[in-house]
Amino acid sequence: MEGCTITGTVEKLVFSNPGNGYTVLHLRDNSGNRVTAVGTMPPLEDGAAVTVSGRWVENARFGRQFEVATVAVKAPEGVDGLLKYLTSGAIPGIGREMATRLLAHFGPDLARVLDDEPDRLMEVSGIGPKRKVAIAEGWQRQSATRTSMLYLYGLGLGSGVIHKLMKTYGPMAPQVVKSNPYRLVKDIWGIGFLTADAIGRAVGIEKDSPKRIRAGLSYMLAEASGQGHVYLPKELLVGQATPFLEVDEAAVKEGLSGLLEEGDLVEAGPEEDHWLYSPRMAEAETRLADNLLRLARTHRPLPTRSLDLAVEAGADDAGVQLTEAQELALRSCLEKGLTIITGGPGTGKTTLLKAVVTAMGRLSLDCTLCAPTGRASKRMSEATGVPAKTIHRLLEFDPKAEVFGRNEERPLEHDAVIVDEVSMIDLPLMDSLLRAIRDRCRLILVGDPNQLQSVGPGAVLADCMSSGAFPVVTLDIVHRQAQESSIIRSSHRILRGENPELDEKGGDLFFVEREDAAKARDTIVTLVTQRIPESFGLNPVNDIQVLTPMYRGELGADSLNEALQAALNPGEGGVRRGQFLFRRGDKVMQIRNNYEKEVFNGDIGRVVEYDQAGSSLLVDFGGKPVLFEEDSLDELTLAYAVTVHKSQGSEYPAVVLALHSQHFIMLRRNLLYTALTRGRKLVVMVGRRQSLYRAVKNDDAGVRYSGLAWRIKRSLEEVDD
């Protein structure tokens, strides 16, 4: 039954997680019935008088329970209620004996005395001035919490939001909400502008309030950053904000002027343009441009004999005859301050990196390798035979302080830094890396500009290449062994705008035609659970990854995950978060960098244990167990199917790719190319061939507003002048 309400008294607090507010308790309702209530609740003590709303659920292990949605806390009433409350330990200085004495003296008037006449407590033997103050302050603290909770629930907020508010602001939460609910967006992760705006309406903030408009503009700029933009053109931001905020254009422009005057926005760009940045992004982009040029301007010519011997040693270690482009790149890495190396699959980037590391060693140069993700750094280590680190680990990130230990004041001590998968690196991370690279260090950037761009803001690799300021060596010869793969040959065909080679006998790239989306989804499940494991001997969970362009729709990641979970890991029980029920053995992905837990966006693990009552999961990330309690479960999603964007930096033995007209707006050449190059041994596409052909022909990578190339060129012009 939905929408039930129960009023009663907390009889026993069975379990309470202070980190996320998840609580299990026994209530005695007004009819004398005992009820087990579970859910996110404020801090409660035995004897507290509450009204809870929610629904009845049947738990397979614990039986019938009341799942709480909202809680209203009242001051305890009556002698019995006061006695239970005071003996629960909620008020310092009051035990059972003292509570009995207080009630014997004041009776049911005790609550009023505690509120209005605390000095009268000294009428009771055993209570002196110090004890009176402790009791009165303890009562007032609990009173403030109760009052705050009642106010917040009165705004129609859910328990989860209220718990975050109380955890962040304590009893001051109502005052914060009344004065400026829009600060919640900055202060509390998981609360966005729309939630804050709903609170703003509830507390009476008008649509045209300057604080609302400014908060809305900052929110829209932050959202644009989440879509990859470093800045937004002023005209575009005004045009989007006016209907979004439901105010007139003049009010939006006035809000922008206020933000610029206060320094909360920065305007930059060529004279005819008006680019609007957050201060953080403007500072990072300017600093990155300066640091790139700083490193590039330092050349280190080597004696010809020493250079030739180092190149020869590198080629010998690689075990192949280096191509002209590979040797040119190797010499550039040894002599120049900054070198960019690009190339598609099978063009010998890995071979070149091995040669670079060996040649550096021959010259007694200390060289370190890094990549943006744990998966990418692991691949780099496996390919080169040399240990590689994530950029965060290389820079000694401190998760508690949320700062890097390596920076301008404490730079890295290496002679050369090689960075792989640069197309994945966003502006803030690249800025942090270059801040920590000393003047005499060589920087080698390796990446594939044809892949999808970074999830975070910026187009670092593309901007560095288009600036014309740095040496770029492109490897474009596909080596003989790589040419045997249909996947690799077709990847290069796609880059030329040509359709891939499909369904060759003995090949590794196939297309299964399914016009109907539901049938395509069923086919994907069959391929993963039966056909590919039986034909290729691959594990359906560990070796096969389903990719899709989008989250939504019948062939989106969410729907495919539900279908694949039902087929690969059925059963009852688990921990629910949103639409997903996480079970033991589930394949999951971390979708947000969590530096404290040392798991990062895109990391994949397996659920090894769960606590249903406490709503917690234990997840194994490659031998590293990580505990997720209820307040961090929204950092996880099922990973039987993931978006192509989330697959960047990874390779899988087999990939099953959904391509359908449902994905129309996402069907682009760089997305298809990125998806195909994730598969090492096998790629099977399922859907409509017209969707495949559209992706091949659509070379529009989408607009990404980034000013790095402009800043680099401007700096060069200033030097020339």
C-alpha positions as CSV (number, residue, x, y, z in Angstrom):
1,M,0.0,0.0,0.0
2,E,1.4,3.4,-1.0
3,G,1.2,6.7,0.8
4,C,0.9,5.4,4.4
5,T,1.5,7.5,7.5
6,I,2.4,6.2,11.0
7,T,2.6,8.3,14.1
8,G,4.3,6.9,17.2
9,T,7.3,6.7,19.4
10,V,10.8,5.3,18.7
11,E,11.0,2.2,20.9
12,K,14.5,1.0,19.9
13,L,17.1,2.3,17.5
14,V,18.4,-1.0,15.9
15,F,20.9,0.4,13.4
16,S,22.0,3.9,12.3
17,N,24.7,4.7,9.8
18,P,26.0,8.2,10.6
19,G,27.7,8.5,7.2
20,N,24.5,8.3,5.1
21,G,21.6,8.4,7.6
22,Y,20.3,4.9,6.8
23,T,18.4,3.8,9.9
24,V,16.6,0.7,11.2
25,L,14.3,1.2,14.2
26,H,11.3,-0.2,16.0
27,L,8.3,2.2,16.4
28,R,5.4,1.8,18.7
29,D,2.5,3.4,16.9
30,N,-0.4,5.1,18.7
31,S,-2.5,1.9,18.6
32,G,0.3,0.0,20.4
33,N,1.6,-2.0,17.4
34,R,5.3,-2.5,16.9
35,V,6.6,-1.5,13.5
36,T,10.0,-2.0,11.9
37,A,10.9,1.1,9.9
38,V,13.9,1.4,7.5
39,G,15.2,4.2,5.4
40,T,17.2,7.5,5.4
41,M,16.3,9.4,8.6
42,P,17.6,12.2,10.7
43,P,19.4,11.4,14.0
44,L,16.8,9.9,16.3
45,E,16.9,8.6,19.9
46,D,14.8,6.2,21.8
47,G,11.6,7.9,23.0
48,A,11.5,10.4,20.1
49,A,7.9,11.2,18.9
50,V,7.7,10.9,15.1
51,T,5.3,10.8,12.2
52,V,6.7,8.8,9.2
53,S,5.3,8.4,5.7
54,G,6.2,5.8,3.2
55,R,5.1,2.3,2.1
56,W,5.0,-1.2,3.3
57,V,7.5,-3.6,1.7
58,E,8.2,-7.3,2.1
59,N,11.9,-8.1,2.8
60,A,12.9,-11.6,1.8
61,R,15.1,-11.9,4.9
62,F,13.5,-9.6,7.5
63,G,9.8,-9.8,6.6
64,R,7.4,-6.9,6.6
65,Q,8.9,-3.5,7.0
66,F,7.9,0.1,6.6
67,E,10.1,1.9,4.0
68,V,10.3,5.5,5.2
69,A,10.2,8.4,2.7
70,T,9.8,11.3,5.1
71,V,10.1,11.9,8.8
72,A,8.6,14.6,11.0
73,V,10.1,14.8,14.5
74,K,8.1,16.2,17.4
75,A,9.1,17.1,20.9
76,P,8.4,14.3,23.3
77,E,5.0,14.5,25.0
78,G,3.7,13.1,28.3
79,V,5.6,11.7,31.2
80,D,6.2,8.3,29.5
81,G,7.5,9.9,26.3
82,L,9.8,12.3,28.3
83,L,11.1,9.5,30.4
84,K,12.0,7.3,27.4
85,Y,13.6,10.3,25.6
86,L,15.6,11.5,28.6
87,T,16.9,8.0,29.5
88,S,18.0,7.4,25.9
89,G,21.3,9.2,26.4
90,A,20.3,12.1,24.1
91,I,20.9,14.7,26.8
92,P,24.3,14.7,28.6
93,G,24.0,14.8,32.3
94,I,20.7,12.9,32.5
95,G,20.5,9.2,33.4
96,R,17.5,7.2,34.5
97,E,17.8,8.2,38.1
98,M,18.0,12.0,37.3
99,A,15.2,11.7,34.7
100,T,13.0,10.1,37.3
101,R,13.8,12.9,39.8
102,L,13.1,15.7,37.2
103,L,9.8,14.2,36.2
104,A,8.8,13.7,39.8
105,H,9.4,17.4,40.5
106,F,8.1,19.0,37.2
107,G,5.8,16.3,35.8
108,P,4.6,16.8,32.2
109,D,5.7,20.5,32.5
110,L,9.3,19.5,32.3
111,A,9.6,20.1,28.5
112,R,8.4,23.7,29.0
113,V,10.8,24.2,31.8
114,L,13.7,23.0,29.7
115,D,12.7,25.3,26.9
116,D,11.8,28.5,28.9
117,E,13.1,28.3,32.5
118,P,16.2,26.1,32.5
119,D,17.4,27.9,35.7
120,R,14.6,26.1,37.6
121,L,16.4,22.7,37.0
122,M,18.5,23.6,40.1
123,E,15.3,23.1,42.2
124,V,16.1,19.3,41.9
125,S,18.7,17.9,44.2
126,G,21.9,16.9,42.5
127,I,21.8,19.7,39.8
128,G,24.2,22.5,40.3
129,P,25.1,25.4,37.9
130,K,27.5,23.3,35.7
131,R,25.1,20.4,35.3
132,K,22.2,22.7,34.7
133,V,24.1,24.3,31.8
134,A,25.1,20.9,30.3
135,I,21.5,19.7,30.5
136,A,20.0,22.9,29.0
137,E,22.5,23.1,26.2
138,G,22.0,19.4,25.3
139,W,18.2,19.9,25.2
140,Q,18.5,23.0,23.1
141,R,20.8,21.2,20.6
142,Q,18.3,18.5,20.2
143,S,15.5,21.1,19.9
144,A,17.4,23.0,17.2
145,T,17.8,19.7,15.2
146,R,14.1,18.9,15.6
147,T,13.1,22.4,14.5
148,S,15.5,22.3,11.5
149,M,14.2,18.9,10.4
150,L,10.6,20.0,10.7
151,Y,11.2,23.2,8.6
152,L,13.1,21.3,5.9
153,Y,10.5,18.6,5.6
154,G,7.9,21.3,5.4
155,L,9.5,22.5,2.2
156,G,8.7,19.1,0.6
157,L,12.3,17.9,0.5
158,G,13.1,14.2,0.6
159,S,15.1,12.5,3.4
160,G,18.2,12.1,1.2
161,V,18.5,15.9,0.5
162,I,17.7,16.8,4.1
163,H,20.3,14.4,5.4
164,K,22.9,16.1,3.1
165,L,21.8,19.6,4.3
166,M,22.0,18.6,8.0
167,K,25.3,16.9,7.5
168,T,26.8,20.0,5.8
169,Y,25.2,22.9,7.8
170,G,23.8,21.3,11.0
171,P,21.0,23.3,12.7
172,M,21.9,26.3,10.5
173,A,20.5,24.5,7.5
174,P,17.1,26.4,7.5
175,Q,18.9,29.8,7.7
176,V,21.2,28.8,4.8
177,V,18.2,27.7,2.7
178,K,16.2,30.8,3.5
179,S,19.0,33.3,2.7
180,N,20.5,31.7,-0.4
181,P,19.5,28.1,-1.4
182,Y,21.6,28.5,-4.5
183,R,24.8,28.1,-2.5
184,L,23.9,24.4,-2.1
185,V,24.9,23.8,-5.7
186,K,28.6,24.7,-4.8
187,D,28.6,23.3,-1.3
188,I,27.0,19.9,-1.7
189,W,27.8,17.3,-4.4
190,G,24.6,15.8,-5.8
191,I,22.4,18.9,-5.4
192,G,22.1,20.8,-8.7
193,F,20.5,24.1,-9.7
194,L,17.1,22.5,-10.3
195,T,16.9,21.2,-6.8
196,A,18.1,24.5,-5.4
197,D,15.7,26.4,-7.5
198,A,12.8,24.3,-6.3
199,I,13.9,25.1,-2.7
200,G,14.2,28.8,-3.7
201,R,10.6,28.8,-4.9
202,A,9.5,27.1,-1.7
203,V,11.1,29.9,0.4
204,G,9.7,32.6,-1.8
205,I,12.6,33.7,-4.0
206,E,11.3,35.4,-7.1
207,K,12.2,34.3,-10.7
208,D,13.9,37.6,-11.4
209,S,15.9,37.7,-8.2
210,P,19.5,38.7,-9.0
211,K,20.9,35.9,-6.8
212,R,18.7,33.3,-8.8
213,I,19.8,34.7,-12.2
214,R,23.5,34.7,-11.3
215,A,23.3,31.2,-9.8
216,G,21.5,30.0,-13.0
217,L,24.1,31.5,-15.2
218,S,26.9,29.9,-13.2
219,Y,25.1,26.6,-13.4
220,M,24.7,26.8,-17.1
221,L,28.5,27.5,-17.5
222,A,29.2,24.6,-15.2
223,E,26.9,22.4,-17.3
224,A,28.7,23.5,-20.4
225,S,31.9,22.5,-18.8
226,G,30.4,19.0,-18.3
227,Q,29.7,18.9,-22.0
228,G,33.4,19.6,-22.8
229,H,33.3,23.4,-23.2
230,V,35.9,25.6,-21.6
231,Y,33.9,28.8,-22.2
232,L,30.6,29.9,-23.8
233,P,30.2,32.7,-26.3
234,K,28.2,35.5,-24.5
235,E,25.5,35.6,-27.2
236,L,25.0,31.8,-26.9
237,L,24.8,31.9,-23.0
238,V,22.3,34.8,-23.0
239,G,20.2,33.1,-25.7
240,Q,20.1,29.8,-23.7
241,A,19.7,31.4,-20.3
242,T,16.7,33.6,-21.1
243,P,14.2,30.8,-21.7
244,F,15.8,28.5,-19.2
245,L,15.4,31.0,-16.3
246,E,12.1,32.3,-17.7
247,V,13.1,35.9,-17.4
248,D,13.8,38.6,-20.0
249,E,17.1,39.1,-21.8
250,A,17.8,42.4,-20.0
251,A,17.7,40.6,-16.6
252,V,20.1,38.0,-17.9
253,K,22.5,40.6,-19.2
254,E,22.3,42.4,-15.9
255,G,23.1,39.2,-14.1
256,L,26.1,38.7,-16.4
257,S,27.4,42.2,-15.6
258,G,27.1,41.5,-11.9
259,L,29.1,38.3,-12.2
260,L,31.8,40.0,-14.2
261,E,32.0,42.9,-11.7
262,E,32.3,40.4,-8.8
263,G,35.0,38.4,-10.6
264,D,32.8,35.3,-10.8
265,L,33.0,35.4,-14.6
266,V,35.9,36.3,-16.9
267,E,35.6,37.7,-20.4
268,A,38.3,36.9,-22.9
269,G,38.9,36.1,-26.6
270,P,39.7,38.1,-29.8
271,E,38.4,41.6,-30.0
272,E,35.3,40.8,-32.0
273,D,34.4,37.9,-29.7
274,H,33.1,37.8,-26.1
275,W,34.0,34.5,-24.5
276,L,32.8,33.9,-20.9
277,Y,34.8,31.7,-18.6
278,S,34.7,30.7,-15.0
279,P,37.7,32.2,-13.3
280,R,39.1,28.7,-12.7
281,M,38.9,27.7,-16.4
282,A,40.4,31.1,-17.6
283,E,43.3,30.7,-15.2
284,A,44.0,27.1,-16.2
285,E,43.8,27.7,-19.9
286,T,46.2,30.8,-19.7
287,R,48.6,28.9,-17.5
288,L,48.6,25.8,-19.7
289,A,49.4,27.8,-22.8
290,D,52.3,29.5,-21.1
291,N,53.7,26.2,-19.8
292,L,53.4,24.4,-23.1
293,L,55.4,27.2,-24.8
294,R,57.9,27.2,-21.9
295,L,58.8,23.6,-22.5
296,A,58.7,23.8,-26.2
297,R,61.2,26.7,-26.3
298,T,63.9,24.6,-24.6
299,H,65.9,22.6,-27.2
300,R,68.6,20.2,-26.2
301,P,70.8,19.4,-29.3
302,L,72.9,16.3,-28.7
303,P,76.2,15.3,-30.3
304,T,75.5,13.5,-33.5
305,R,77.3,10.3,-32.4
306,S,75.5,10.1,-29.1
307,L,72.1,10.7,-30.8
308,D,72.8,8.1,-33.5
309,L,73.8,5.5,-30.9
310,A,70.7,6.2,-28.8
311,V,68.4,5.9,-31.8
312,E,70.2,2.6,-32.8
313,A,69.7,1.2,-29.3
314,G,66.0,2.1,-29.3
315,A,65.5,0.5,-32.7
316,D,67.3,-2.7,-31.6
317,D,65.2,-3.0,-28.5
318,A,62.0,-2.5,-30.5
319,G,63.1,-5.4,-32.6
320,V,62.0,-3.9,-35.9
321,Q,63.2,-1.5,-38.6
322,L,61.8,1.9,-37.6
323,T,59.9,3.7,-40.3
324,E,61.1,7.1,-41.4
325,A,58.3,8.8,-39.3
326,Q,59.1,6.6,-36.3
327,E,62.8,7.6,-36.4
328,L,61.9,11.3,-36.9
329,A,59.7,11.1,-33.8
330,L,62.4,9.3,-31.8
331,R,65.0,12.0,-32.6
332,S,62.5,14.7,-31.8
333,C,61.7,13.2,-28.4
334,L,65.4,13.1,-27.5
335,E,66.3,16.6,-28.6
336,K,63.3,18.8,-28.3
337,G,61.4,20.0,-25.3
338,L,58.0,19.0,-26.5
339,T,57.0,16.4,-29.1
340,I,53.5,15.3,-30.2
341,I,53.1,11.8,-31.6
342,T,49.8,10.7,-33.2
343,G,48.6,7.7,-35.2
344,G,45.8,5.2,-35.4
345,P,45.8,1.5,-34.5
346,G,48.5,-0.7,-35.9
347,T,50.8,2.3,-36.9
348,G,53.5,1.5,-34.4
349,K,53.0,3.9,-31.5
350,T,53.7,1.2,-28.9
351,T,56.9,0.2,-30.8
352,L,58.0,3.8,-30.9
353,L,57.4,4.3,-27.2
354,K,59.6,1.2,-26.3
355,A,62.3,2.7,-28.5
356,V,62.0,6.1,-26.9
357,V,62.3,4.6,-23.4
358,T,65.4,2.6,-24.4
359,A,67.1,5.5,-26.1
360,M,66.5,7.7,-23.1
361,G,68.1,5.1,-20.9
362,R,71.1,5.0,-23.3
363,L,71.6,8.7,-22.7
364,S,71.2,8.2,-18.9
365,L,67.9,10.2,-18.9
366,D,65.3,9.4,-16.3
367,C,62.1,8.8,-18.1
368,T,58.6,8.2,-16.6
369,L,55.3,7.1,-18.3
370,C,51.8,8.1,-17.4
371,A,48.2,8.1,-18.7
372,P,45.0,9.7,-17.5
373,T,43.2,6.5,-16.2
374,G,44.2,3.3,-14.4
375,R,43.1,1.3,-17.4
376,A,45.2,3.3,-19.8
377,S,48.3,3.3,-17.6
378,K,48.0,-0.5,-17.2
379,R,47.8,-0.9,-21.0
380,M,50.8,1.3,-21.4
381,S,52.8,-0.8,-18.9
382,E,51.8,-4.1,-20.6
383,A,52.7,-2.7,-24.1
384,T,56.1,-1.2,-23.2
385,G,57.2,-3.5,-20.4
386,V,57.9,-0.3,-18.3
387,P,55.9,0.7,-15.2
388,A,53.4,3.5,-15.9
389,K,51.3,5.5,-13.5
390,T,48.1,7.5,-13.6
391,I,48.7,11.2,-13.8
392,H,47.1,11.6,-10.4
393,R,49.5,9.1,-8.8
394,L,52.5,10.6,-10.6
395,L,51.5,14.0,-9.2
396,E,51.0,12.5,-5.7
397,F,47.4,13.5,-5.3
398,D,46.2,14.0,-1.7
399,P,42.5,12.9,-1.6
400,K,41.8,14.5,1.7
401,A,43.1,18.0,0.9
402,E,42.2,17.5,-2.8
403,V,45.5,18.9,-4.0
404,F,48.5,17.6,-6.0
405,G,51.7,17.1,-4.1
406,R,53.7,18.0,-7.2
407,N,53.5,21.5,-8.6
408,E,55.7,24.5,-9.5
409,E,57.1,24.6,-6.0
410,R,57.8,20.8,-5.9
411,P,58.2,19.7,-9.5
412,L,58.8,16.2,-10.8
413,E,62.5,15.3,-11.0
414,H,62.4,13.3,-14.2
415,D,64.3,14.2,-17.4
416,A,61.4,13.1,-19.6
417,V,57.7,12.5,-19.2
418,I,55.7,10.5,-21.7
419,V,52.0,10.9,-21.6
420,D,49.7,8.4,-23.5
421,E,46.0,8.8,-24.4
422,V,46.3,12.6,-24.5
423,S,43.0,12.9,-26.4
424,M,41.3,11.8,-23.1
425,I,43.0,14.5,-20.9
426,D,40.9,17.5,-20.1
427,L,42.2,21.1,-19.6
428,P,42.3,21.1,-15.8
429,L,44.3,17.8,-15.5
430,M,46.8,18.8,-18.3
431,D,47.2,22.1,-16.5
432,S,48.1,20.4,-13.3
433,L,50.5,18.1,-15.0
434,L,52.5,20.8,-16.8
435,R,52.6,22.9,-13.6
436,A,54.7,20.1,-12.1
437,I,57.1,19.7,-15.1
438,R,60.4,21.5,-14.6
439,D,62.1,23.6,-17.3
440,R,64.7,21.0,-18.4
441,C,62.3,18.1,-18.7
442,R,61.3,16.7,-22.1
443,L,57.5,16.2,-22.6
444,I,56.2,13.7,-25.1
445,L,52.5,13.7,-25.8
446,V,51.0,10.6,-27.5
447,G,47.4,10.3,-28.7
448,D,44.9,9.7,-31.5
449,P,43.1,12.9,-32.5
450,N,40.5,10.9,-34.4
451,Q,39.1,9.4,-31.2
452,L,36.3,11.0,-29.1
453,Q,37.5,14.0,-27.2
454,S,37.9,14.2,-23.4
455,V,34.8,13.8,-21.2
456,G,36.0,16.9,-19.3
457,P,36.4,20.4,-20.6
458,G,38.8,21.2,-23.4
459,A,40.3,19.9,-26.6
460,V,44.0,19.8,-25.5
461,L,45.5,17.5,-28.1
462,A,43.5,19.0,-31.0
463,D,44.4,22.6,-29.9
464,C,48.1,21.8,-29.4
465,M,48.2,20.3,-33.0
466,S,46.2,23.1,-34.6
467,S,48.2,25.9,-32.9
468,G,51.2,25.0,-35.2
469,A,53.5,25.8,-32.3
470,F,54.9,22.3,-31.6
471,P,56.5,19.5,-33.6
472,V,53.9,16.9,-34.6
473,V,54.8,13.5,-36.0
474,T,52.0,11.4,-37.5
475,L,52.4,7.7,-37.9
476,D,50.3,6.6,-40.8
477,I,51.8,3.3,-42.1
478,V,49.7,0.3,-40.9
479,H,52.2,-2.5,-40.2
480,R,51.9,-5.9,-41.9
481,Q,50.7,-7.8,-38.9
482,A,48.1,-5.2,-38.1
483,Q,46.8,-5.3,-41.7
484,E,45.6,-8.9,-41.0
485,S,42.9,-7.5,-38.7
486,S,39.6,-6.4,-40.3
487,I,39.1,-4.2,-37.2
488,I,42.2,-2.2,-37.9
489,R,41.8,-2.1,-41.7
490,S,38.2,-1.0,-41.3
491,S,39.1,1.6,-38.6
492,H,41.4,3.3,-41.1
493,R,38.7,3.0,-43.9
494,I,36.2,4.8,-41.6
495,L,38.7,7.7,-41.1
496,R,38.7,8.1,-44.9
497,G,34.9,8.1,-45.0
498,E,34.7,4.6,-46.4
499,N,32.5,1.8,-45.2
500,P,34.2,-1.0,-43.1
501,E,34.9,-4.5,-44.3
502,L,32.3,-6.7,-42.7
503,D,31.6,-10.4,-42.2
504,E,34.7,-11.7,-43.9
505,K,35.2,-15.5,-43.4
506,G,37.8,-15.9,-40.6
507,G,37.6,-12.1,-39.9
508,D,37.1,-10.3,-36.7
509,L,34.5,-7.7,-37.6
510,F,30.8,-8.6,-38.1
511,F,27.4,-6.9,-38.5
512,V,24.1,-8.5,-37.4
513,E,21.2,-6.8,-39.0
514,R,18.2,-6.1,-36.7
515,E,15.7,-3.4,-37.8
516,D,13.6,-3.7,-34.6
517,A,15.3,-2.2,-31.5
518,A,13.7,-4.8,-29.1
519,K,15.0,-7.6,-31.3
520,A,18.4,-6.0,-31.5
521,R,18.5,-5.9,-27.7
522,D,17.6,-9.6,-27.5
523,T,20.2,-10.5,-30.0
524,I,22.9,-8.6,-28.1
525,V,22.0,-10.6,-25.0
526,T,22.2,-13.9,-26.9
527,L,25.6,-12.9,-28.4
528,V,27.0,-12.1,-25.0
529,T,25.6,-15.0,-23.1
530,Q,25.8,-17.8,-25.7
531,R,27.1,-17.3,-29.2
532,I,30.4,-15.5,-28.6
533,P,31.4,-17.6,-25.5
534,E,30.6,-20.8,-27.4
535,S,32.4,-19.8,-30.6
536,F,35.4,-18.0,-29.2
537,G,35.8,-19.4,-25.7
538,L,35.4,-16.0,-24.0
539,N,34.0,-15.2,-20.6
540,P,30.7,-13.3,-21.0
541,V,31.4,-10.9,-18.1
542,N,35.2,-10.5,-18.1
543,D,36.0,-10.6,-21.8
544,I,33.0,-9.2,-23.6
545,Q,32.0,-5.5,-23.3
546,V,28.8,-4.1,-24.8
547,L,29.1,-0.6,-26.1
548,T,26.3,1.8,-27.1
549,P,26.3,5.5,-28.0
550,M,23.7,6.6,-25.4
551,Y,22.2,5.9,-22.0
552,R,18.5,6.1,-22.8
553,G,16.3,4.0,-25.1
554,E,15.8,0.3,-25.7
555,L,19.4,0.1,-27.0
556,G,20.8,2.5,-24.4
557,A,23.2,1.5,-21.7
558,D,20.5,1.5,-19.0
559,S,18.1,-0.8,-20.8
560,L,20.9,-3.1,-22.0
561,N,22.3,-3.4,-18.4
562,E,19.0,-4.5,-17.1
563,A,18.6,-7.1,-19.8
564,L,22.2,-8.4,-19.4
565,Q,22.0,-8.5,-15.6
566,A,18.8,-10.5,-15.8
567,A,20.6,-13.0,-18.1
568,L,24.1,-13.1,-16.6
569,N,23.4,-12.5,-12.9
570,P,19.7,-13.2,-12.0
571,G,18.5,-13.6,-8.5
572,E,16.8,-11.8,-5.6
573,G,18.2,-9.5,-3.0
574,G,20.8,-6.8,-3.4
575,V,21.0,-3.1,-2.8
576,R,18.9,-0.7,-4.8
577,R,20.0,2.7,-6.0
578,G,17.8,4.4,-8.4
579,Q,16.7,2.1,-11.2
580,F,19.4,-0.5,-10.6
581,L,19.6,-3.4,-8.1
582,F,23.2,-4.3,-7.4
583,R,23.7,-8.0,-6.6
584,R,26.7,-10.0,-5.6
585,G,28.8,-10.7,-8.8
586,D,27.5,-7.7,-10.7
587,K,29.9,-5.9,-13.1
588,V,29.9,-2.2,-12.1
589,M,31.6,1.0,-13.2
590,Q,32.7,4.0,-11.1
591,I,31.3,7.2,-12.8
592,R,32.9,9.9,-10.7
593,N,36.5,10.4,-9.6
594,N,36.7,9.5,-5.9
595,Y,40.2,10.4,-4.8
596,E,39.6,9.3,-1.2
597,K,38.7,5.8,-2.3
598,E,41.3,5.9,-5.1
599,V,38.8,4.8,-7.7
600,F,38.2,6.9,-10.8
601,N,35.7,7.7,-13.5
602,G,35.5,4.6,-15.8
603,D,37.1,2.1,-13.5
604,I,35.3,-1.3,-13.7
605,G,34.9,-3.7,-10.8
606,R,32.8,-6.6,-9.4
607,V,30.4,-6.6,-6.4
608,V,31.8,-9.2,-4.0
609,E,29.4,-8.5,-1.0
610,Y,26.5,-6.3,0.0
611,D,24.7,-5.3,3.2
612,Q,21.0,-4.9,2.3
613,A,20.1,-3.4,5.7
614,G,22.9,-0.9,5.6
615,S,22.6,-0.3,1.9
616,S,26.4,-0.8,1.3
617,L,28.4,-2.6,-1.3
618,L,31.9,-4.1,-1.3
619,V,33.4,-3.8,-4.8
620,D,36.6,-5.4,-6.1
621,F,38.5,-3.2,-8.5
622,G,41.2,-5.5,-9.8
623,G,42.2,-6.9,-6.4
624,K,41.4,-3.7,-4.5
625,P,38.3,-3.9,-2.3
626,V,36.4,-0.7,-1.9
627,L,33.4,-0.1,0.4
628,F,30.5,2.0,-1.0
629,E,27.9,3.1,1.6
630,E,24.5,4.5,0.7
631,D,25.7,8.1,0.2
632,S,28.3,7.0,-2.4
633,L,26.2,4.4,-4.3
634,D,25.3,7.0,-6.8
635,E,28.9,6.9,-8.0
636,L,28.3,3.4,-9.4
637,T,26.4,2.0,-12.3
638,L,26.0,-1.4,-13.9
639,A,28.7,-2.0,-16.5
640,Y,27.6,-5.0,-18.6
641,A,27.0,-2.2,-21.1
642,V,28.7,1.2,-21.1
643,T,28.7,4.2,-23.4
644,V,31.4,4.5,-26.0
645,H,32.6,7.7,-24.2
646,K,33.1,5.7,-21.0
647,S,35.1,3.0,-22.9
648,Q,37.9,5.5,-23.9
649,G,41.4,4.3,-22.8
650,S,40.2,0.7,-22.6
651,E,40.6,-2.4,-24.8
652,Y,38.5,-5.6,-24.5
653,P,39.0,-9.0,-26.1
654,A,35.5,-8.6,-27.6
655,V,33.1,-5.7,-28.2
656,V,29.4,-5.9,-29.1
657,L,28.3,-2.5,-30.4
658,A,24.7,-1.3,-30.7
659,L,24.0,0.9,-33.7
660,H,20.5,1.9,-34.4
661,S,18.4,4.9,-35.6
662,Q,17.6,5.4,-31.9
663,H,21.1,6.7,-31.7
664,F,20.7,9.2,-34.5
665,I,22.1,12.3,-32.9
666,M,25.2,10.5,-31.7
667,L,26.1,8.7,-34.9
668,R,29.4,10.3,-35.9
669,R,32.6,9.0,-37.4
670,N,34.8,9.6,-34.3
671,L,32.3,7.7,-32.1
672,L,32.3,4.7,-34.5
673,Y,36.1,4.8,-34.8
674,T,36.5,4.9,-31.0
675,A,34.1,2.0,-30.5
676,L,35.8,-0.2,-33.1
677,T,39.3,0.4,-31.8
678,R,38.3,-0.8,-28.3
679,G,38.1,-4.5,-29.5
680,R,41.3,-6.5,-29.7
681,K,40.0,-9.9,-31.1
682,L,36.4,-9.4,-32.1
683,V,33.9,-6.7,-32.8
684,V,30.2,-7.5,-33.5
685,M,27.8,-4.6,-34.5
686,V,24.1,-5.1,-34.0
687,G,21.3,-2.9,-35.4
688,R,20.6,-1.1,-38.7
689,R,23.2,-0.8,-41.5
690,Q,21.9,2.6,-42.4
691,S,23.0,3.8,-38.9
692,L,26.4,2.4,-39.5
693,Y,26.7,4.2,-42.9
694,R,25.4,7.4,-41.4
695,A,28.1,7.3,-38.7
696,V,30.8,6.7,-41.4
697,K,29.6,9.7,-43.5
698,N,29.1,12.1,-40.6
699,D,32.5,13.7,-40.0
700,D,31.0,16.4,-37.7
701,A,32.8,16.0,-34.4
702,G,30.6,18.6,-32.8
703,V,31.5,22.1,-31.6
704,R,33.7,22.4,-28.5
705,Y,34.4,25.8,-27.2
706,S,38.1,25.9,-26.2
707,G,40.5,28.9,-26.4
708,L,43.8,27.1,-25.9
709,A,45.0,27.3,-29.5
710,W,44.1,31.0,-29.6
711,R,46.1,31.7,-26.4
712,I,49.1,29.8,-27.7
713,K,49.1,31.7,-31.0
714,R,48.6,35.0,-29.2
715,S,51.6,34.3,-27.0
716,L,53.7,33.5,-30.0
717,E,52.7,36.7,-31.7
718,E,53.5,38.7,-28.6
719,V,57.0,37.2,-28.5
720,D,57.5,37.9,-32.3
721,D,56.5,41.5,-31.7
